[in-house]
């Protein structure tokens, strides 16, 4: 049995305040009010603190512009901890552990190594 790729992936709209480059493994959160995604930041209060997706391809994101990005939003899937890119605000094992647990809840298994 092979799961259909579109089952786990989505094209979502992101909008960042400043220009940045998304790279594979970057963890995104989802803004509750707008449904748009952006880099998950542990100190966010708009809902984007909670891990909701993982970037699959490198892509330049212009500032304050709605941009379409392909992401992994649910499993079945496995990722290595070392392959995940978290914002610097996830600066201790407890905060990182919450991200890993949230991803596991989406069916994305977080492995110690690849």
C-alpha positions as a printed Julia matrix, in Angstrom:
114×3 Matrix{Float64}:
  0.0    0.0    0.0
  1.32   3.41  -0.93
 -0.38   6.56   0.32
 -1.21   9.21  -2.25
  1.25  12.09  -1.9
 -1.47  14.74  -2.02
 -2.94  13.22   1.14
  0.01  14.46   3.22
  0.98  17.58   1.32
 -0.82  20.85   0.75
 -0.14  24.09  -1.04
 -0.69  26.75   1.63
 -0.51  30.52   1.77
  2.29  32.02   3.82
  2.87  35.65   4.72
  5.98  36.82   6.57
  6.61  40.33   7.9
 10.17  40.27   6.53
 11.61  38.56   3.47
 13.19  35.19   4.15
 14.1   31.96   2.44
 12.2   28.85   3.43
 14.25  25.67   3.4
 13.17  22.03   3.61
 12.46  21.05   7.21
 11.45  24.53   8.4
  8.54  24.27  10.83
  5.57  26.57  10.22
  2.65  27.57  12.39
 -0.84  28.6   11.31
 -2.41  31.94  12.24
 -5.79  31.21  13.8
 -7.6   34.3   12.44
 -6.41  34.22   8.81
 -5.5   30.57   8.24
 -2.19  31.69   6.74
  1.09  30.09   7.72
  4.41  31.55   8.82
  7.53  30.5   10.68
  6.48  28.97  14.0
  7.76  31.18  16.82
  7.5   29.99  20.42
  6.5   33.43  21.7
  3.69  34.0   19.15
  0.17  34.64  20.44
 -1.71  34.45  17.12
 -1.85  30.63  16.96
  1.33  30.27  14.9
  3.28  29.06  17.94
  1.84  25.59  17.35
  3.64  23.52  14.71
  1.26  22.94  11.79
  3.41  22.17   8.74
  6.91  21.41   7.49
  8.36  23.12   4.4
  9.27  20.66   1.63
 11.13  22.82  -0.91
 13.45  25.82  -0.79
 11.63  29.01  -1.72
 12.18  32.75  -1.38
  9.35  34.44   0.53
  8.95  38.19  -0.08
  7.95  40.47   2.79
  4.24  41.03   3.45
  3.16  39.12   0.35
  0.84  36.11   0.18
  2.94  33.31  -1.27
  2.04  29.69  -2.08
  4.29  27.01  -0.53
  4.21  23.2   -0.6
  4.24  21.74   2.91
  3.8   18.49   4.77
  0.73  18.83   6.99
  0.03  15.29   8.19
  1.23  11.73   8.09
  1.84   9.06   7.51
  5.34  10.48   7.36
  8.63  10.35   9.24
 11.18  13.11   9.76
 14.47  13.17  11.64
 14.86  15.67  14.48
 18.08  16.84  12.85
 16.17  17.63   9.66
 13.72  19.97  11.36
 14.51  23.67  11.44
 13.01  25.48  14.4
 13.02  29.18  15.14
 15.63  30.19  17.74
 12.83  30.86  20.27
 12.49  27.07  20.67
 15.64  27.24  22.77
 15.36  24.32  25.18
 14.42  20.65  25.12
 11.0   21.24  26.7
  9.97  23.71  23.98
 11.39  21.5   21.23
  9.63  18.49  22.77
  6.28  20.27  22.44
  6.92  20.78  18.73
  7.82  17.11  18.27
  4.72  16.0   20.2
  2.5   18.27  18.11
  3.95  16.88  14.88
  3.44  13.33  16.16
 -0.2   14.26  16.76
 -0.44  15.12  13.05
  0.84  11.65  12.16
  4.37  12.9   11.42
  6.75  10.6   13.28
  9.8   12.46  14.64
 12.84  10.17  14.68
 16.07  10.59  16.62
 18.03  10.04  13.37
 17.34   9.41   9.69
